[in-house]
Amino acid sequence: MASACFSLQSLMTMTKCGYEMRIDKESPHMNTISLRLLFLLGMIVFVCPSAVQADDAGDAGAIRHLLHSTFDQPDAPLTVEPVTIIGDAAVVGWAQGDRGGRALMRNKHGVWEIVLCSGDALKEAAALVDFGLPATQAEKLAVAAEMAESKLAPVLRAKFSIFDGVVMMDEKGHHPTTGGHGVNTKN
């Protein structure tokens, strides 16, 4: 009994690259090439799932790298998650030891910069608008950040709320030396 797509005469052979299936006797080379490409694509997706999400992983990776290179300490490694990106803005949760907070980041000309650090204010669309985001983007970012954080352990999420106030960052990602983290700079 033969199928419309496959015949009982299909040939399975072992090659250097793996299994090869020749379906059509008339053009065995085309079928071999197609199956090899399909196999290669499957391997890329399953072995390297991050390749499928290259754009987001690239931005999230750049943000993580910036925060780690700026704030990581040998005795106090930085945890950076979640990284929530909407357009050219991101809200990033971070924890270091028993402290934590959120960072607002912006992408300027392809480079991510830390705008400010805060706590729960960065979960509110109104605060994001106050910090310079358009209302639509601020709403989307607030909702997306809340959803991303909801997937984390409650202990980690609680650390994000510890940060009190707002600390503005300079163009190099450093905060002014006005008394440390959590100094309320709003009037």
C-alpha positions as CSV (number, residue, x, y, z in Angstrom):
1,M,0.0,0.0,0.0
2,A,1.6,3.3,-1.1
3,S,1.0,6.8,0.2
4,A,0.6,9.8,-2.0
5,C,3.7,11.4,-0.4
6,F,5.9,8.4,0.4
7,S,6.3,5.1,-1.3
8,L,7.4,1.8,0.2
9,Q,10.4,2.1,-2.0
10,S,11.7,5.1,0.0
11,L,15.3,4.5,0.9
12,M,16.9,5.2,4.2
13,T,20.7,5.4,4.2
14,M,23.3,6.4,6.8
15,T,25.6,9.3,5.8
16,K,28.4,11.3,7.5
17,C,25.8,13.9,8.5
18,G,23.1,11.6,9.8
19,Y,20.1,9.9,8.2
20,E,19.2,10.7,4.6
21,M,15.9,9.9,3.1
22,R,15.4,9.7,-0.6
23,I,11.8,9.9,-1.5
24,D,11.7,10.6,-5.2
25,K,13.7,8.4,-7.4
26,E,13.6,11.1,-10.1
27,S,15.4,13.8,-8.1
28,P,17.2,12.2,-5.1
29,H,19.6,15.1,-4.7
30,M,16.9,17.7,-4.2
31,N,15.2,15.6,-1.5
32,T,18.5,14.9,0.2
33,I,19.3,18.6,0.3
34,S,15.8,19.5,1.6
35,L,16.0,17.0,4.4
36,R,19.5,18.0,5.4
37,L,18.4,21.7,5.6
38,L,15.3,20.7,7.6
39,F,17.4,18.7,9.9
40,L,19.9,21.5,10.4
41,L,17.1,24.0,11.1
42,G,15.6,21.6,13.6
43,M,19.0,21.3,15.3
44,I,19.4,25.1,15.5
45,V,16.0,25.5,17.1
46,F,16.4,22.7,19.6
47,V,20.1,23.1,20.5
48,C,20.2,26.9,20.4
49,P,16.7,28.1,21.3
50,S,18.1,31.6,21.9
51,A,18.8,31.9,18.2
52,V,15.1,32.1,17.6
53,Q,14.8,35.1,20.0
54,A,17.9,36.8,18.8
55,D,16.6,40.4,18.9
56,D,15.2,40.2,22.4
57,A,18.0,38.1,23.7
58,G,20.5,40.6,22.2
59,D,18.9,43.6,24.0
60,A,18.3,41.7,27.2
61,G,21.9,40.4,27.1
62,A,23.3,43.9,26.5
63,I,21.2,45.2,29.5
64,R,22.4,42.4,31.8
65,H,26.0,43.0,30.7
66,L,25.8,46.7,31.4
67,L,24.3,46.1,34.9
68,H,26.8,43.3,35.8
69,S,29.8,45.3,34.6
70,T,28.7,48.4,36.5
71,F,27.5,46.9,39.8
72,D,28.7,43.3,40.2
73,Q,31.0,42.8,43.2
74,P,33.0,39.6,44.0
75,D,31.5,39.4,47.4
76,A,28.0,40.4,46.3
77,P,27.0,39.1,42.8
78,L,24.2,40.9,41.1
79,T,21.0,39.1,40.0
80,V,19.3,40.7,37.0
81,E,15.8,39.6,36.2
82,P,13.4,40.1,34.7
83,V,14.4,42.3,31.8
84,T,11.2,43.7,30.3
85,I,11.6,45.6,27.1
86,I,9.0,47.7,25.2
87,G,10.5,49.7,22.3
88,D,13.4,51.8,23.5
89,A,12.7,51.4,27.2
90,A,13.1,48.6,29.8
91,V,12.3,48.0,33.4
92,V,14.8,45.6,35.0
93,G,14.6,44.0,38.4
94,W,17.8,43.6,40.3
95,A,18.9,42.1,43.6
96,Q,22.3,42.2,45.3
97,G,22.6,40.6,48.7
98,D,19.7,41.6,50.8
99,R,19.0,44.7,48.7
100,G,17.1,45.1,45.5
101,G,15.2,47.4,43.2
102,R,14.3,48.2,39.7
103,A,16.1,50.1,37.0
104,L,14.6,52.2,34.1
105,M,16.8,51.9,31.0
106,R,16.6,53.6,27.6
107,N,18.2,52.6,24.3
108,K,19.8,55.7,22.8
109,H,21.2,55.2,19.3
110,G,21.6,51.4,19.9
111,V,23.2,51.7,23.3
112,W,21.3,50.9,26.5
113,E,21.8,53.4,29.4
114,I,20.6,53.3,33.0
115,V,18.3,56.3,33.5
116,L,17.4,55.8,37.2
117,C,16.9,53.3,39.9
118,S,13.8,53.0,42.0
119,G,11.5,50.5,43.6
120,D,7.7,50.1,43.2
121,A,7.4,53.4,41.3
122,L,8.7,51.6,38.2
123,K,5.6,49.3,38.2
124,E,3.3,52.3,37.7
125,A,2.5,53.7,34.2
126,A,2.0,57.2,35.7
127,A,5.5,57.2,37.1
128,L,7.0,55.9,33.9
129,V,5.3,58.9,32.1
130,D,6.8,61.2,34.7
131,F,10.2,59.7,33.9
132,G,9.8,60.6,30.2
133,L,8.0,57.7,28.5
134,P,5.0,58.2,26.2
135,A,1.7,57.1,27.9
136,T,1.1,54.2,25.6
137,Q,4.6,52.8,26.0
138,A,4.5,53.4,29.8
139,E,1.2,51.4,30.1
140,K,2.5,48.5,28.0
141,L,5.8,48.5,29.9
142,A,4.1,48.6,33.4
143,V,1.8,45.7,32.5
144,A,4.6,43.6,30.9
145,A,7.0,44.2,33.8
146,E,4.2,43.1,36.3
147,M,3.6,39.9,34.3
148,A,7.3,39.1,34.0
149,E,7.8,39.6,37.8
150,S,4.8,37.5,38.6
151,K,6.8,34.4,37.4
152,L,9.6,35.0,39.9
153,A,10.0,33.7,43.4
154,P,8.2,35.9,46.0
155,V,11.4,36.4,48.0
156,L,13.1,37.9,44.9
157,R,10.1,40.1,44.0
158,A,10.0,41.4,47.6
159,K,13.6,42.7,47.2
160,F,12.5,44.9,44.2
161,S,10.3,46.9,46.6
162,I,13.0,47.5,49.1
163,F,14.5,50.4,47.1
164,D,13.0,53.6,48.4
165,G,12.8,56.8,46.4
166,V,14.4,57.5,43.0
167,V,18.1,57.8,42.2
168,M,18.9,59.4,38.9
169,M,21.9,58.0,37.0
170,D,24.4,59.9,34.9
171,E,25.3,59.1,31.3
172,K,27.9,56.5,32.5
173,G,25.4,54.7,34.7
174,H,26.6,56.0,38.0
175,H,24.6,57.7,40.7
176,P,25.7,60.9,42.4
177,T,27.3,60.5,45.8
178,T,24.5,62.0,47.8
179,G,24.2,59.4,50.5
180,G,23.7,56.0,48.9
181,H,20.9,53.9,47.4
182,G,17.4,54.8,48.1
183,V,17.8,58.5,48.8
184,N,14.6,60.2,47.8
185,T,15.5,62.7,45.1
186,K,11.9,63.7,44.4
187,N,10.6,66.9,45.9
